[in-house]
Amino acid sequence: MSNISNKRINIYFITIVITLGGLLFGYDTGVINGTQFYFSKYFELTGAIKGFIVSSALLGALFGAIISGVLSKSIGRKNSLIIAAILFAISAWGSGMPSFLPETTTLLVMFRILGGIGIGIASMNAPMYIAEIAPAEKRGTLVTFYQLAIVIGFFVVFLATYFIGNNLTDEQNIAYGWRQMFWSELIPAGLFLILLFFVPKSPRWVMIKGKEEEAKIILTQIHGKEIADKEFVEIQESIHKDNKSEKASIFSKSLFPIIIIGTVLSALQQFTGINAVLYYGADIFEQALGFGKEDILLQQILLATVNLLFTFIAMYTVDKLGRKPLLMIGGFGMLIGFLMMGFTLYLSDYSNVNAAGMPAISQTEGIISLIGVLIFIASFAMSMGPVVWVILSEIFPNKIRSVAMSIAVAAQWLANYFVSQTFPMIVESDANKIQVDGGVWNNALPYFLFSGFIVIIILFVWKFIPETKGKTLEEMETLFEK
């Protein structure tokens, strides 16, 4: 077998193992959607408590992202991911409330927070690890595997919870079906934990720790001797330059602007409104677009399918077209999608009644709005979804990569929590009510607000984001010096 063949098998095996962290990211955040309907009835929850249980994992993810920088720097990317895998498994097991544990919502929140901490740690370390082992010409494609895994995680957990729930009665689902849905996460979590012991440490982290011989062996195993020798010299020179330069402070004159750019881009990913659509899709389809409950399952399948297909497009184009063009194209696509939906809702008269007996737009208007949502999802999946992770894993210099990445990812989770909490408030606000009830925006306000943020994203990318295609991580450090 040739060196090229060995190289590809090695890199892709490592990448697939590491991206299981992304699959668990999607699985853990998605499993709550399948379980909350049943455990809410089991515990007889109020809306406020249910909302806190659902969002508690986001708070855990924020904390996990904050500590992940220190964790990654001290024990490495691989060991940090092992800790994340253990937290995923504990969370899945405990959230299902084994019979010997006290059945309290407080305990459920605690286990959900543990899973969230795992998400926060994995969401920072997995794409960074992949970027650090990938050759420059394939780095974009390999890092987008991470976003693909998140999307697959959402898709798989949707199928798993549907399969479990569909084979039980409502009474059985309320009694124990939701437990089995949580426990289903033990399978990917266990697989992730076991396979992590078969991948090497990040060679860049090993080199930073002064273990040059070990780093050289790892680089040779991944890339072959010729490429490994070249990368070894580049990393060595970069670390030597870092040691001679100013103290590695994120507030230094040369580094602080890079931190700000990466953090703002990371937060703006959430202000597109993507998780408002993914978390509250059923409510949007039923309450705003007029689809009956029998249609909602089909709409969710459509969203998941479009999300998955267009993530593949990003994978195959990110190292050809580049990062910046994809962000710009996707930005305009997201804007068109939400404006279609926003104006359709704003101009509707809500003269019909949906399956729930609520005022709803006509079938034609509902279809136009659905197309707008699908255009938005497709555009996000080929741009802001995967490409932001690629850029975040690339732009930060070696000396601050762990800390800078944790700041950027923490900002993303904070933005996620903010959008997830405020979206239903905006939807239910007096200004957003349908016009016959005295509202101004006719259910369109959230989508016009998101459209405004998307315009900001387009301008921000055009002005501040450099093209990073084909550059090594060491070459990347000169981009912001220009």
N, C-alpha and C positions, 0 to 999 in steps of 0.2 A: 504494500500500500504506500502511496506517495506521501511526502510531507504535507502537501496541500490538503489531501484527503484527511489525514490525521488532524491537521489544524482545524479544519471545519467541524469535524465531529466533536473535537474537544471544546471548542468555543460554543457551539450550539448546545451541547449537552450542559455546559456550565450555565449558559444563558437561560435555558429552559428550567433548570433547577432553581435559579435565583428568581425567575419571574413567577414561580409558584407563590412567592411572597405577594406579588400583585394579584394573583388569582384569589388568594385568601383575603386580600384587601377588598376586592369586589364581593367575594362570598360573604365575608363577615358584615359588611355594610348592607348587603342585599338580603341576608337571612331575616333581618328584623322586619322587612316588609311582608314576608310570608308568615311570620309568627305572631305579629302584634294583634291581628284581628282576633286570634284565639286566646292568647294569654291575657288580653284585656278583659275578655269575658270570664276567664277562669278566676282572675284576681278582682273582677268587678271594679275596674279602674275608672277614675274620672279622666276627662280629656287632658287636664294639666299633667297628671302623673304619667299617663301614657306618653304624652309628648316628651317628658323628661327622660323616660326610659329609652325611647327611640333615639333621642339626641345625645344620650350620655356617652355613647361610643365616640362621638365627635369630640367631646371634651377630653376623653382619654387619648384620642389621636393627637390633639393639640399638645397635651402633656408629653406624649411619646415623641413627637417631633422636636419638642424643646430639649429633651434630654438626649436625643439620638446623636447630636453632634459630639457631646462629651463622651458618650458611650462608644461611638464609632472611632473617635480619635484614640481612646485609651485601650480598648480591647479589639478593635478592628471591625471591618464590615461583616465578615463571615460570622464571627462570634455574636455580633449584634443581631444578625438575622436568626441565629439559633435561639437567642432569648425571645425574639418576636414569635418564632414558631411555637415555643413552649407556652407563651402567653395566649396565642390563638387556641391551642389545645385546651388549656385550663378554662378559658372563656367559654368555649363550645360545650365542654363537659358541665361546668357549673351553671351556665344559663339554662340548661335542660332540667335543672333542679332534681338531682338524684334523690331518691326517697329518704335517705338518712340525713339530708340537709333540711334546715328549717325553710319553709316556703314563704319567703317574704320578698316584697318588691325591692327592699333595700339591698338584699343579697343579689337579686337579679341585676340591679344597677351596677353593683360592684363588679360582677363578672363581665358585664357589657363594657365597663370602663377598662378592665384588663385587656379585653380584646381590642379596644380602641388604642391603648398604649402600644400593642403589637402592630396595629395598622400604622401608627405614627412612626415607629422605629423602622418598619419595613419600607414605608413610602419614601423615606430618605435614603436608606442604605442600599436597597435593591438597584435602583437606576444608577446610583453612583458606582456601585461595584461593577455593574455591567460596563459602564463607560470606561472604567479603569483597566479592564481586561480586553476591551475590544480594539481592533486595529482601526486607525482613523477613517479609512474608506468604508468601513462597515458599521461604525459606531452608531450612526443615526438609526439604521435598520434594527440593530440589536437592541438598542434602548427602547425602541417602539414596541418590542416584544412585551415590555412591561405593561404598557397601556393596553395592548391586546389581551394580556392575561387578566387585567382588571375587568375588561369587557366580558371576557369568557367567564370569569367568576360570577358576574351578575347573571349571565345567561344560564350557567350551570345551576346556580342556587334557585333561580326561578323554576327550572325544570324539576329540581329535587324537591322543593317545597310543594310544587303542584302535584308531583307523583305521590308524595306522602299524604297530602291533604285529600287528594281525589280518591284514595283507596280507603278512606275512613269516613265515618259519619260525622256530622257536625258535633255531636256529643263526644265522640271519641277524639276529635281534633281539639276540643276544648279541654278534655281531661288529660290527654297525653300526646296528641299529634304534634303540638308545637314543641314539645320536648324532643321528639325525634328529628324535627326540622333543625333544631339547634345542634343536636348530636351528629347530624350528617356532616358537619364541618370537621369532625374529628378525623375523617378519612384524608382530605387534602392536607390538614395540619400535620398529621402523623407522617405522611409521605414527604412533606417539605422538610420536616425535622430530620428524618433518616437520610435523605439525599444530600442535605447540607454537609454531612460528614465526608462526602465523596468529591467535594469541590475544593480548590486551593484557596488560600488567603489572597487578598488583593496585593499584587506585587508592588504597587505604589505605596500602600500602607506599610508593607514589610520593609521597603527601602527607607521610608521615613523613620522607621524604628531602628535603622542602622544595620539591618540584617541583609547586607548586599548579596552574599552568596545564595541565601535562600530565595531572594527576589529573582536572581538570575536563573535559578533552576525553574522557578514557576513560569517566568517569561518564556523560557525555552520549551517547557511542556505545552504551553498554549500556542506559541507562534512559530516554533522552530528556531534553530540557532541563529540564522542570518538576521531575521527581523528582531529576535530577542536581543542580540548584541546592539543593534541600532537603538531600540527603545531603552535599553539599560543605560546607554550613554546619555540619551536625552533626559531621562528621569534623574539621573545622577547630576547632570549639569543644572537642571531646574532646582533640585534640592540644595545644591551648593550655592546657587544664586540666592535662594531664599534665606539661607543661613547667613550670607554676607550682607543682605539688604536689611532694611528697617525691620524692627520687631513686628511679628505677624499679628498686627492688631486690625480688627475689622473696621476700626474708626480711622485708620491711617488714610492719608490723602489719596493714595493710589488705589486702595482697595474698597473704601466706603462706597464710591459710586457704583461699583460692580455689584455690591451687596444690595443696594437700593434698586438697581435695574432688575436683578433676579427676583427680589422679594415682591416688587410691584407686579412683574409679569406673572408670578406664581399666584398672587391674590386675585389678579384680574381673570385668571382662568375660572374662578368660581363666580365672579360677577357677570359672566356670560349668561348665567341662569341655568346651567346644565343640570345641577342637582335639584333645582326646583322642579324641573321637568321629570327627572328620574324618581325623585322621592314622592312627588305629589301628582304623578301622571294620571292615576285613576281619578282623582278629584277634578283635574283639568278636563279630562275627557267627558266626565259625567255632568259636572256643574256648569262649565263654561262652553263646551262644544256640543252639548246636547246628546251625546251618545248614551245609549242604555247600558245597563250593567252587563248584558249579554255580549256587548261589543267591546267592552273594556279589555278583556283578555286578548282579543285579537290586536287591539291597538298596542298593548304592551309588547306582544310578540313582534309587531312591526318595528317598534322603537329599538328593541334589543337586536333584531336582525340588521337594521340599517346601521346601528352603532358598530356592530361587528364587521360588516362588509366594508365600511368606509375606513375603519382602522387598518384593514389590509391595504387599502389604497395609500395610506400614509406610510406604511412600512415599505412599500415598493417605490415610493417617490422621494422620501426624505433625503436619501443620499444621492439622488439624481437632480431633482429640482432645487433642493436646498431647504433650509429651515424657514428662512424669511419669506420666500414666495408662498409656501404652504400656509403660513400664518396669515398673510395678506389675503390670499384666495379664500381661505376658510372664514376670515373675518367678514368679508363682503357677503359670503354665503349665509352666515349666521344672521347678519343684519337683514338680508332679504327675507329669510324665513320668519323671523319674529315680526318684521313689519307687515308681512302678509297676514300673519295671525292677528296682530294688533289692529290693523285697519279693518279687517273683516269683522272682528268683534265690535269695534267702535261704531261701525256703520250699520250694525244689525239692529233689528227692532225687537227681538226676543218675543215674537208673537206666538211661537210654538211652546209646547210643554214637553219636557223629557220624561223618561221612564219613572223618575222620582217625583213627578208632578210639579217640577220647577220650571220657570220660564227658560227657554233655550232657543238658540239660533236655528235656522232652517238646515235641512240636510245638506243642501248645496254649500251653504256657508260653513257648515261643520267640516265638510270634505276639504274645502279650500284651507281652512285653519289647520286641519290635520296635515295637509301637504306642507304647509308652512313649518309645522313642528318637525316633520321628517327632514325638510331641507336644513333646518337648524341643527338637528342631531347629526346628519351626514356631514355637514360643514365642520362641526365641532370635532367629530371623530377623526377627520383627516387633517386637523390643524391643532387647535388649542389643547385637545386631549393628549395626544402623544408627543407633539413637538415641544410643548412646555417642559415635559420631563427630560427630553433630549437636551434642550438648552441648559436647564438647571444642572444637569450632570456634567456639562462641558465647561461652562464659562468661569467657574470659580477656580482660582489658582490653587496649587497643591497645598500651600501653607495654611490656607483658611477653608479648604473645601468642606471639611466635616462641619465646622461651625456655621459657615455660610449656608450650606445646604439645609441644615436644621432650622435656621432662621426663616429661609424661604418657604420650606414645607410647613412650618408652624403657622406662618402667615396665611398659607393656603387653607389650612384647617380652621383657622379663626374666621376667615372669610366664608368658608363652607357653613360653619355654625351660624354666622350672622345671616346669611342668605336663607338658610333652612328655617330659621326662627322667624324672620321678618316676612317671608313670602306669604304665608297664610294670613298674617296680619294685614298686609297690603290688599290681598284678595278680598278680605272681609271688611275693608275700610269703607266709610260712607262715600268717599270720592269714587271708588271703583264699582259701586253698585250700578245695576242696570238703570238706564235713564228714567224709566217709568217709576222707579222707586226713589228718584231724586239724585241719583249718582251722576257724575260728569263723564267718567271714562268708560262706562258700559262694559266692564270686565276686562278692558284692554290695558289698564294702567301698568301692571307688572311687566308686560312685554314691551311697552314703550320705554320703561325705565331700563330694562336689560338692553334694549337697542341703543340707548344713550351710552351705556358702558361699553358696548361693542364698538361704537364709533371711537371712544377713547382708546380702546385696544388697538384698533387699526392705526391711529395716529402715533401711539406709543411704539408699536413695532416698527413703523416706518422711520421714526426719528431715532430710536435708541438701541434697537436690536441689530447687531452685526451678523453677517452670514458666517456660519461656523463650519460649513460643509467641508469635509476632507482634511481638516486641520487636526494635528495631534493635540493632546491636552496641554503639552508644553508650549506649542505654538500659539495656543489660545490665549496665553497670558500676555501676549503682545498686542492683542486686538484692541484693548481699551486704553493702550498707551498712545494711540494715534490721535 
